[in-house]
Amino acid sequence: MTIGPAPFSLRQAWTTKSVTETAGRKAPKFSNRHPTDPATWMLPARYGSMETQNHPLLHSLPPGFRAVVIGASGGIGSAICDLLQSRPDIGDLVRLSRSYGDLDLLDEQSIEAAAGTLGDAPINLLICATGVLTIDGRPPEKALRHIDPDTMLKQFQINAVGPALLAKHFLPRLDRHFRSIAAFLSARVGSISDNRLGGWIAYRSAKAALNQIVRTASIEIARTHPAATVVAVHPGTVRTNLSNPYSQGHATITADQAAARILQTLDGVGAEQTGSFLAYDGSQISW
Ligand SMILES: NC(=O)c1ccc[n+]([C@@H]2O[C@H](COP(=O)([O-])OP(=O)(O)OC[C@H]3O[C@@H](n4cnc5c(N)ncnc54)[C@H](OP(=O)(O)O)[C@@H]3O)[C@@H](O)[C@H]2O)c1
């Protein structure tokens, strides 16, 4: 199922709110574009299809919106940041990872401290683009005999427990009153029902755990943040340091293309779809 744009009435409500509430936020600098009208903004060709180029990304978020990208140094995270930064009406972009702001998924205090630096302004868009596939030089297992308990535990620490801690400290900071979106980058191989190849047992099962964490968090967050959408997203097979060693023979997309498609999909996902597991193109992935 491909997900369409949000209903206009809701969008209108969010936009109305933003005009009053975003006053005073840092103004974005764009020399050749209207500073606040997303309709004057078009994606450069490197981001992919005409459909994407002509789509004013994230029009469901209010002008001056605040975005937080965790994993901002990664292939997909940095492409998402570049795209968000080029958005004419973004108010605030916070980049986090070990390289940006000393946020380490293996250290809850560092996560709590990074969240604490955000202050009181709510988050409109939260992207968790952290993750690992190779652990300390060890490739993902091809067979049961390759399972190593330390490697498997670290997969779970970084790909499941870490994002759970991000959910704990960052999701309560989503906007409580108006639309907000939180996306955790998962992987299609985390789907149990879609698993026909076997292998990669630690990565697959850590991502399956992440999907359950996202689903469970979405239910709790809906009670306090009824307009929030919290989803797990498969970004596609994307040419990054994480996947390059394993993507030979697979159709791949660039990180720029993945970023554009992910943001376009998130723009169209409403609060009624919170807790979903989606592909970058908006199609639903079975658990
Ligand atoms: N690329 C693909 O084809 C593909 C396919 C399916 C799913 N995914 C998922 O998409 C997400 C992003 O993948 P990517 O390809 O962009 O990977 P990447 O280029 O290797 O980036 C990984 C990001 O995770 C951060 N990270 C790793 N360990 C961390 C830690 N202990 N604490 C804090 N941050 C940490 C890294 O930042 P620092 O090193 O600065 O901390 C980096 O920003 C991952 O969840 C991955 O599983 C990717």
The ligand as an ORCA input file, in Angstrom:
! r2SCAN-3c Opt
* xyz 0 1
  N      22.522      0.839      3.995
  C      21.594     -0.091      3.781
  O      21.503     -0.701      2.695
  C      20.588     -0.414      4.851
  C      19.619     -1.395      4.573
  C      18.687     -1.705      5.568
  C      18.709     -1.033      6.774
  N      19.680     -0.087      7.002
  C      19.673      0.571      8.316
  O      19.763      1.962      8.144
  C      20.465      2.535      9.268
  C      21.570      3.461      8.772
  O      22.444      2.703      7.975
  P      23.642      3.358      7.126
  O      23.766      2.507      5.909
  O      23.457      4.823      6.972
  O      24.870      3.049      8.087
  P      26.226      3.866      8.352
  O      26.578      4.701      7.181
  O      27.224      2.858      8.803
  O      25.829      4.824      9.571
  C      25.615      4.294     10.839
  C      25.349      5.406     11.827
  O      25.188      4.803     13.113
  C      25.956      5.532     14.058
  N      26.381      4.636     15.116
  C      26.945      3.425     15.024
  N      27.257      2.944     16.243
  C      26.867      3.893     17.120
  C      26.922      4.005     18.529
  N      27.459      3.046     19.306
  N      26.430      5.111     19.110
  C      25.889      6.110     18.360
  N      25.810      6.065     17.018
  C      26.305      4.974     16.412
  C      27.149      6.049     13.262
  O      27.646      7.254     13.847
  P      29.015      7.409     14.644
  O      29.972      6.385     14.116
  O      29.399      8.835     14.426
  O      28.610      7.161     16.040
  C      26.491      6.408     11.946
  O      25.962      7.714     12.020
  C      20.941      1.353     10.111
  O      20.034      1.115     11.144
  C      20.890      0.188      9.141
  O      20.710     -1.047      9.801
  C      20.608      0.241      6.085
*
